[in-house]
Amino acid sequence: MTPNVRLLAVAVPSLLVSCTPPASLGARPFQDEWESVTASFDYRESMPNIWTINTMSIGSSSVDEDNFNNRGDVVVSYTGEDGEIVIKMRRFVSADSKEDAESEFMRMHLWAYASSNFGPIDNMDPADNCLKEWKDSCNVRLWYDGMSQPVRSGTDFQVILPASYHHAVVIGTSDNDTEDTYLNRGDVCVEQSSGSVNVTLQYGEAYVIIADDITEAPTCAPADLTTCDASGWSSEPGMCPCYERLGAVSVANADATGANMTVDFPKTLWVNASARNNDADQNPAGYHCEAELLQGSIPDADVMREPSSSAWIAGAAFNHPGPDAISGAGFRVSLQALDCSEVKYIDSPSAWEKGKVMLAEESRGNLTACEGCLTGKTCADLVPHAVAN
């Protein structure tokens, strides 16, 4: 099924539906201004193929992390300067007044520590503070300084990494969907990715644009990559030392949800791609989502479907280097959705600020992996509501 989008308002009954505002709006959504923090990012090679920063995480898809739920958009771009990381956050909350909202914003803080023990900032070991100096395995979170974080509060994150960072980034978010007239889905956009990326979200939209100069094994030494290319990525012992460092982009849903996902990779990259929507209620002759593997905007002729009647399951290899290379290897792109349904959403509080409650609606759970279908696009184009001006 081709995804469709329709706005809901009375003006055009076939496309729009309007929710009549109550006499008193009462609690309504508020957004804070963007705040920015810059930290040193020493991403150096301490030994051959051994780096000081190997992974980091931004946000969480868990809805059970008391006082650490971001529930918002996450944008990551690999367009920054060497030696620094920039973290921007924009808090949001539902409150009865601007004053009440600002009071809640004062309780919501950036939390960035190289620790899996999530606790109040005052209880954290200063040696783990990533904002003083970035470390391996840093976690970026929102921390709510109070007894219990309000269920309609969270933050949007925008993180700018050096283009030279080739290691792993783990991204998570969930939906701000407690209020059925303000279904703010957590969207994710990654721009010019030069390493492995793992994304987990709910009913939002996810875009990953992979950098043109990425290699099949982003953390492998250039000399070793040259050896692998010269051998046609031979699987013979000693011929290609980069197989253990192959990169991957994975986008998946949490909690039986379905997001629209698009991953764009370079036209010369050896990619093994799979896309699958696991909703068992889909019908090939009726309502279903689509898994598309494209060369540019053209469906790939070698896409393998299982079974052939399922439009929502697909797999294919792109730019396989030759008969000596391992079948099924290469840079891995994996898209996994758990639901296919019509989803209502709103991107910002602006409709409320105008005294209207307007929800858009579209099919979610559609999956696309492609060579160059997002060429020329940035996160500012794809998710403009999630990018700081």
N, C-alpha and C positions, 0 to 999 in steps of 0.2 A: 504493500500500500504506500502510495506516495504521501509523505507527511504533509499535513495542511495546518495552516495557522488561521485562527479567526479571533477577532476582538469582540468583546462582549459589551454592547451598549444599546440603548433603545433606538437610537437614530436609524440604524440599519438592522431590522429584526433578524435577517438571515445571517448576519455576521456578528452583531453586537448585542450584548445584554447589559443592562444597567442595574446595579444594586442601589436601591433607593437609600440614601444616607439616613440614619436614624435622626430623630429630632435633636438629640445630643450625642455627638460622636464619642464622648467619653474617652477611654484609652485609645490612642492612635499611635502609629509608628513615627519614630523620630530617628534621624541619622545625624551623627556628629560630623565634624570636618575631618579630613584626612590628617593624620599625624605621621611624621617620618623619623626614623632612627637609622643612623649609619654606623656600622661596626667594621672593624678590621677583619679581613678575610685572607689569611695566610695559607694559600693553596699551593704548597710547594712539594716537590718530590724529594723525600728524605733519603730514599734508596731507589734503585731502578724499579719502576712499577709499584713503589710504595709511596703513598701520598698522605699528607697530614689530615686531609678531610676526605672521607669516603662516602658519607651519607648524611642526610638531614631530613627532618620531617616538618611539614607546615600544616597546621590544623589537624582535625580529627573527624572521622566519619561516625564515631561512636556518639550515640545520644545519651549515654549513661555516664559520661565523664563529668561528675558534679563539679561545677564552677570552672570548667575548662572547655565549654562548648562554643565553637565559633559560629556555626549555623549560617554562614554567609558565603560570599564569593571569594575565590582564591585565584589570583593572577600571578604567574611567575614568568619573568622574562630574563633571557640570558644576553642582556645588552649592556651590562654594567662595566665599570672599570676594574682592572686587575687590582687585587688587594683590598676590596671592600664589598660589603653586602648592604643593600638598602632595604629596610622593612617599613612598609606603610600600613597603617590600620585605620579603619573607619568604623566606629562603634555604632550599634543601633539598639533600640529598645522600644517597647510599647509603654506609653505613660499617659497620664491624664493631662499633663501640661509640660511645656518646655522646661520649666524649673524642675519638675520631677525627673524628666529625662536627663537633665544635666547632673542631677544628684546621683543617678544610676551610672552615668558615664564616669564619674569620679571613682567608682568602685571597679571599673573595668580596665585592666592593665595588660600591656605586652609582657609575656612570660617567655623567656628564651634561655633554656638551660640544657646542658649536656647530661641529662639525668632522666631516667624513666620513673623516678619517684616524684609524681606531680603533687606539689604542696604549695602553701603560701610562700610568697617571695621571701619573707622574713625568716623562714625555716630552711631556705635553700643554702647549700654550700657556695660561698662566693667564688670558689675555684671553678665551679661549673657554669658560671655566668657567661653566656655566649656574647652578650652585648659589650663586654670588656674586650674580649678577643674570641673570634669564632673558633670552635673546636669540632672535632669529629663527633657525629651523632647528636648534633644540637636539635632540640625540638622547639618549634615556634608555636605558641598557643596564646589564647586569650585566658586571663585569670580574673575571676570575679571575686573581689575581696568582700565577702559577706557570708551569711549562713547558707544561702542557697541561691544560685544564679537564676534569675527570672527566666521562664521558659520562652519568652518572646524577646530575648536579648541575645546579642552576639557581636561579631565583627567581620568585616571584609578585610582580607589581607592582599597586599600587593608586594611582591618580593622581587628585587632586581639583583641577579647574580652576574658574576663576571662571565664573559663569553668563553673564557678558558676553562671553566669548571666542567669536567667531563664525568663526574661521578653521580651517585644516585640521589634523587629527590623523591620523597614520599609525600603525597598531598591527600588530605582528607577534609571533607565537609559534609554537612547534612542540611536539611531544609528547615526554614523558619516557618512552620506550617500549623502552629497551634490555633491561630485565628483563621477561620475559613474564609474571611473576606480579605485576608492579607497573606496569600500563599506565596511567600518569598523563597524561591528555590535557590539552593546553593550551586552556582555555576563555577566552572574551572576553566581557565585558559592558560596554556603554556606556550610561550613564544620563543622561537629560535633555540629549542632544546638541543644541547650538545652532549647529553649523557642519557642515562636510563631514568625513566620517570614511571612512578606508580601512582595512580589516581583512584580514589574511592569516593563516590558521591551517591546521592539519592535521585530525585526527579529533576535535577537541573540539566544543564547542557555542558558538555566537555569538549574542548578543542585542544589538540596538541599539534603545534607546527614544529617539525624537526628541522634543524639547521642544515643548509645545503652542504656544508663541509664536514658533517658528521661521518664517522666511519662505522663499519660493522662492529668493531670492538673499540668503543670510545676510550677505554682506559689502557689499551695496549700501546706499547712503545712504538713510535713511528718506524723504527728499523724493523721491528717484528711484523708490522703491518705490510711493509714493503716485501718482506719474505713471503707472507701469506699470499699477497696479490701475484707475485711472480710464480708461485706454485699452483695458481688456480684454486687456492684454499684447499690444497690437497690434505686428505685425512691420513696420509701415510705418516708414521712416526718421525718427528723431527722436521717435518716440512712446513708446518704452520703452528707457531706457538700462541696464537691469539684465540683459539676456540674457547678457552675457559674465561675469556673476558668479553664475550659477545654482549651487546647492549640489548635493551628491551624497553618498550613502552607498553604499559598495561593500564587499561581503564576498566573499572568494574563497578557494579552497583552493590549497595548494602541494603539489608532489610527488605528483600523482595521488591525492590523498586526498579524503575527503568528510566534511564537517561538517554538523550540523544548524544552520540559520541562521534567525533570526527578526528582522525589522525592523518596528517599530511606528511609524507616522507619524500626525500629527494629522488629524482628520476634515475639516479645511478646507483642507489643503495641496494645491496642484496638484502631483501626483506622476506621473512616468512610471516604471513599475516593470517589471522583468524578472527572471525566475527560471529557471535552467536547470541541470540536472544532466547533464553531458556523458559519463557512463558509457555506453559503447556496448553493454554487455552487458545492459541493462535490457530487460524484456519486458512489454508492456502487459497480457498475460494471465497473467503470472507475477510474479517478484520484480522490484520496481522501487521507486524513491523518488517522492516527490510534490512538485510545485511548486504552492503555493497562494497566491492573491491574494485577500484577504478584506476585506470591509467589516464591521468588528467581527468577529464570529464567523461571518458569512454569506459564502459564496462569491460573488465578484463576477460579475454576469451578463454583463458585457462583456469578460471575460477572453478574450484571443486566444491560441489554442494553435497550435503549428506542429510537426509536423502535428497534426490534431485528435485523433489516437489517443494522443498522448504526454502522459501525466499529469505528466511531469517537466520540461516546458517550458511556460512561460506568460509573457504580457506584457499589460499593461493601463495605461490612463491613468485617473487619479482626479482629479476636480474640475477638469477642463479649463475654462479661464476664458472661452472663447468662440471664435467662428469666425475672429477676427482674430489669434489667438495661433498661434504656430508649432507645428505638429503634431510630437509627439515630444519637446517641450521640457518645462520644469518642473523640479522637484526630482527628481533621478535616484536611483532605488533599484535596485541591481544585485546579484543573488545568483548566484554561479557555483560549483558543486561539480564535482569531477572523478571521484568514486567514489560508488557506492551499495552498502553492504554492512553486515553485522552487525558491530558493533565492541564489543570488550570494554574496560572502563575501570574505574579506581578513583580516587576523589577525594582521598584523604588517607592518611597512614600509620597511621590509627587501627586498621585491621583487623590490620596487622602487630603493633601494640603489644598487641593482645589475643591474639596468638599464632595468628591466623587470616589466611588469604589469601583475600579475597572479591572477586570481580570481577563487576560488573554487565555486561549486554550489551543493546544496542538497535540498531535500524536508524539509520544515519547517512547523511547526504546528502539529507535532507528540507529543503525551503526554504519559508519563509512570509514574505510581505510583507502587512501588514494595517493597517487603520485602527482603532486602539484595542483590539486584542486583548490587549495587556498593560497595559491601564489599571489603575492602582493597584499595579502590580508595581514592585519595585526590584531592583537587582542582589543585594541581600541575600536576596531571595526566590528569585531565579532561579539564582544560583550561590553559596549561602551558604558553601561551603567556601573561596571565593576572596575573601571580604570580611573585613577586620579588625573585630573586635568593638569 
